Amino acid sequence: WVLRKNPFISAHPVHVLQNIVSKHSSQFRGNAQHDALEFLLWLLDRMHEDLGAASPAQQSRGPTQVGGTPLQGEVGHPRSGDPPHPFPRSSLTCPHCLKQSNTFDPFLCISLPIPLRQTRALNVTLVLQCERWRFVRVGLAVPLLGTVADLRAMVAREGRIPPEQVILAEVSPRGFLRSLSDPEALRAAGEAAPVYAFQPPPARRAGTAPWRERPGIGGGRGSLTGMGGRDWIPSLGARSSDCLHRAPGGRILLLLCNTAGTGPQLTRFGPPLVLREERSVSWEQLQQNILAQLRGVLRGEVRPQGTGALFRIRLAGGSAPCTYLSPQDPRPLCHPAVDRALQLSGAGGPPHVRLTVEWDMSTKERLFGSIQEEVVQDAESVRWQQQVHGQQHSCTLDECFQLYTKEEQVRAPRA
């Protein structure tokens, strides 16, 4: 009740209000500090009583009814003799017998929940076959309580490809971390490393011609367009189901990252690759196919025949992170660890195996020079999503009331 000096406010009305309040409530006498909300509720309660007692029409007015029952979610006014408070109607319906129980709780004030933002911004780098290995980072608004299946569907719509062709993986500067499966929650996706979305090359079906190759495309140093001078054009008869792994002795999908260095100095270089290889391929042929994919970033021509193993291949992640494929193995992709990796592939995308190609620094500098990671272009959606989710979240009073009166489903207690 201490009045601060203000030339525009007279001290007389404040003292009058203090005297009136002191007569009706002893707790507000004196100059002690009180809770503002408690005083406001007391003041509204007394004003409600005085207005109700002074107006006979207000005393006889009851809540609006339809068939003798108040409307759902309506806040009514008390009848004569009821407590002088408005009251909402809460309805509880049994889903089995459809019996409804209504409860009316008088109140002076209610605490409305504030709706929180239901999405977050997540950047995903697309590696699509139709883009000729061009890396594009797009911004997506993913649901906070969603799963990887939701993200896979959003990426499929963004890339205009079937969801079963999307491989989602986290790729760090040191290589592959993990693949994302549909049942996983989205809250941790993209926190440990950027998320990449790969589209596997379509499988060659019986009776179709192999992929066409044009010489002289993307052969310059450092070019990531048209890997190995190839213009990858999938056959017109390819279907989305062709990307699925069907038989243990058939073709499998390989995700490869090239790394150089050891220990803390281990870094990834060049673009991550997606290959479809026969399980019966030899080490020499597998090495030649990998070099063919990297021909666009090689310094010169490499003839692997007779040169031995230029690199080591390690299975990334999984239960056996230090399993290496042997160059002496006539069929390295038939290793039991490869079978385990295929079995551990999560649901949602095509089964695949993540491999890390390890180069020593001298060989990497001789063949690739100082090439680093791939160049990624940002789409306009990246800036847009960052701007939208960087702003302070706002909501209307109507949205708060809608959240407050939202229907809830209560589970039956366990016996």
N, C-alpha and C positions, 0 to 999 in steps of 0.2 A: 504493500500500500504506500510505499514511499514514492512521492511525486517528484520527478526530476524537473528542474526549472525549464520551462518552455513558455515563451512569451505568448504563444497562441492558445494555450490551454489554461483554463482557470482551475484553481485548486478546490473551489467550492463543490463542483459536481462529484469529484472523487471522494471527498469526505462524506457527502450525502450518501453515495452508494455504499461506502464502507459502513456507515451507521445502519443502513437498511439491512445489509447482509449480516451484520453482527446480531441484529435482533432475531433473525430467523435461524441462525446457525452459530453456535458458540465456538465451533472449531476454527472459524475464520476471524475471530476477534483478535485484536492486537495487530502487531506488525510482523508477526512471524512469517517465514517463508512457507508457501504451500505449493502443491502440484497444480499446474495450470489446467491440465486436462480434468483433474478431479473437481476443480472449481467450476469449469465449464459445464461438466455433466450435472453438477448440483444446481447450477443456475438454470439450465435448460429444463431440468426436472421440475423445479419450482414454478417456472414460467408456464410449463405445460399444465400443471395443476391449477394455477390461477386462471389461465385462459379456458380450461375445461369447466371450471366451476362457474365462470361468468357467462358462458354461452350454453343455453339449454339445448340448442340444435347440435352442438358438438358432443354433448353428453349422450344424446340419443342416436348418434350416427354410428353405424357398425361397419364392418368390412364388406367390400363388394363381394357378392355371392353369385354363383351360377349353380342353380339346382340345390341351394342350401349349403354349398361348400365354397370356401374362398378359392380364388384363382391360383393356379400353380405359380410359385415364385412371387406372389404379390405381397407387398408390405401393407398391412391394414392398420386401422386405428381401433382403439379399445371401445367396447360397448360400455354402457352405464354400469358401474360397479367393478369394471376390470381395471387392472393397473394402468396408470396413465402413460403407457409406452406403446410405440408401434411394435408389431411383431411379424416376422416372416413365417411362412409355412414350409416345413421340411417334410418331404414325402419319402417313405421307404417301402419299396415294392418287392415282394418275394418273387423270384423268377420261376418258381415251380407252381405255387398255388395262386399267384398274382394277387394275393391279398395286400392291401395298401394300408400303411399306418401313417397318419399325419400328426405332426407335432408343431405347436405354435410357441415360439420362444420370444418373450418381450425383450426389448433392448433399447438402450439410449444411443449407443454408437456401435459401429462395427469396424473391424480392422480388415481392409481389403488387401488381398495379395496383389503384388505387382507382377505381371507376366514378364518372364525373362526371355531373352533371345533364345530361339530354338535351333539356330544354325551357327556354324562357324566356317570361316574361309579355309579352304584347303586347295593347294596348288598341285596339279597332276601333270606330269610330262608325258605327252602322247608320242608313241612310236608306232605309227601306222604304216601298213604296206602301201596304201594309196598315196602317201606323202613322200615316197621314195627316200625313206629314212631321214626325213626332216623332223627335227625335234621341236615340238611346240608345247609350251607350258600354258595350261589353261587354269582359270580360277573357278572353283565350284563352291556353292553354299551347301555343305553337307549337314544333315541333322545330327544334333548332339547325341541323341539316344538311338541313332541308326546303327546299322550293321554294314559290313563290307559289301553285302549284296546290294544295298542301296547305292553305294559308291560305284559298284560295277555297272549298275543300270544307268547311272548318270554319265559315266564315261562312254558307255555304249551309245547313248543318245548324242553325246558330243561328237564322237567319231563316226557315227552312223554305221555302226557295225553290230552284229549280234552280241549279246552279253557273254555267251559261251565262248567267244573268241578273245575275250579280254583277260590278260594276265596282269595282275597287280603285284608289284614288288617294291620294296624299299631299297634304294640304291644310295649308298654313302660314298664319300670320296675314297674309301678303301675297298669298295666292291659291294656285292649283294649282302643284305642283312637277312631278309626273310621275304617270303611270299605271303600275300593276304588271302585268306579264305572267307567265304561268305558268312559263316556263323560268328565271326569275330566282331567285337564292338568297334565302332569308329572312333572312340574317344582318344585312342593312342595312335591312330594311323597318321603317319607323317611327322611324328614328334622326334623319332630317333634319326630319320633320314628322309630325303625327298621321295615321293611316291612316283613311280613310273608305271605307265600302262602300255603293255606290248600287245601287238596283234601278230600272231604267228603267221608264217607264210602258208598259203593253202597247199594241201597235199595234192600230189600228182595222182590222178585217178587212171585206172586202166583205160587205154584207148585214147588218151589225151597226149598232146605234144608237151615236151618239157618246156620250162620257162625260157622265153626268148632272151637272147643276149645281143646287145648292140655294142660294137667296139667303139672306144674313144669317148665314152661318156663318163665324166667325173674322174678322169685319170690324173688330175693335177694333185700336187702335194697339198695335204691338209683338207682336201675336199671331202665332204661327207655325203654328197649327192651321188646316187648310183654307185653303191659300194662295189669296188672291183671292176668298174667300167660296165656294170650291168644295169639295164633298165628293167627293173623287176615288174613284169606284167603277169598277174595271175591268170590262169586259164579261165575261160568264161564259164566252164561247167563246174567250177569249184563251189562247194556248199559249206555252210558253217559247220556241219557235222564232220567234215573232212579234217578238222583241226583236232579231233578227239583221238586219244591214243586207244587203239583197239586190241592189239595183240602184243605179247611180250617180245616177239621176234620181228616186229614191224618197225616203223619209223617213229622216232621220239623227238620231242621238242627240247632244245638246249638253249638256255639263257647264259650268255658268256660275258664276263667282264675281264678286261686286260689290265694287269697290275704290274708294277715294277718296284723294286726295292725290297727291303726286308724290315721286319719289326716295326718300330714307330714310323720309319720312313716309307712304309708301303703306301703307294698311292695308285689310284686308278687313272688310266689314260685311254684316249680313244672312245668311240661310242660303244655302248652295250649292244650285243648282237643277239639275234634270234635265228637259230638254225633248226632245220628238220633233217635228221640223219638216220641212216639205217643202223640197227643195233649191231649188225655184223661188220661194220666198217672197220678197217684197220687203222692203226695209229698214223701211218704215213698218209692215208687218204683223209683222215680227220684233220691232221695238221695242214694238209694242202687246202682243204675246204675253209678252214679258219683263215688262212692267209689270203685266200681268194676274196673273202668278205672284207679283209683289211687292205685290199689292193689300192683303194683310193687314198689311203693315208701313208702308204709305204714310200720310202725314198726311191726305191728302184725295184727291179725284178728280182724275185727270190725263187730259187729252185730248191725245194726241200729234199728232192731225191738224193740220197747218199750223204746228206749233211747231218743226219741224226736228228735228235729231238732239239728243237729250238727253244722250247718252253716246257713248263710243267703244268699239268691240269689237275686242279683240286676241286673236290665237291664242296660247294659253299653251303654253310648252315647245316641243319638237320642234326641227327643224332651222332653222326661221325664227321665233324668239321675238318679233320685232318686226313681224310682219305684221298690219296692221289691215284690217278690212273697211270698204269705202267706202260711205257713205250714198248716193252717186250711182250706185252699181252697181244695176241693176235686179234682179239676183239675186245678192246678196252671198254666199250659201252655195255658189254654184257657182265660187268662187274656186279657182284651182289649189292654193293652200296648204291648203284644206280637203280636197282630194283626197289631198294628201301626208299630212296628219294621219290620214286614214282608213287609208291604206296602212301607216302606222307604228304603228297600234294593235296592241298585242301580243296574243299568243294567250291564250285562256282566257275572256275576257269579250266582250260585244257591242262591235263597232267604234263608236267615238265620237270626238268632237272637243271638246277643252277650250278654253273661251273665257273671257276676262277682260273684264268690263264695267267700264270706267273712267269714274267720275263726277268732276266738279270739286267742290270742297268746298262752294261756295255752293249748287249745285243739290242736292247730297246733304243739306245742312242744311235746305234749304227743303222738300224732299219727304219726308225720312226723319227729320229731327231728329238726336238723338244716339244712334241705334241702333247697337249694336256687333255682335259675332258672335252666332251662334245659341246658345241655351241647350241644353246637353247634359246629360242625366240619366245618372248612373252606375248600372249594374246591380250587383247583389250580387257578381257574378263578378269585377268589377274589384278590390274589396277582398280577395276570397278569393285570387286569383292573386298579388297583391302580397304577401300574407301568406305564402303557400306558398313563393314563390320568394325571399322575403327571409330565410327561415330558413336556417341552416347545413345544407348537404347532408350526410346521414348514410347509411351503408350497412353491411351485415352482412358477416361474414367469409365466409359462404357466397356472397354476391354477388361478392366479390373472387375467390374460387376459380372461380366460373363464368366470369368475365371472363378469368381466366388460362388456363383450359382451353377457351375458345371456339374453335370450328373456324374456320380461316382459309382463304381461297382465294387461291392464288398464281398470278399470271399468267405465262404462258410467255414466256421472253425473246424479243425480236424478232430475227429472222434478220439 
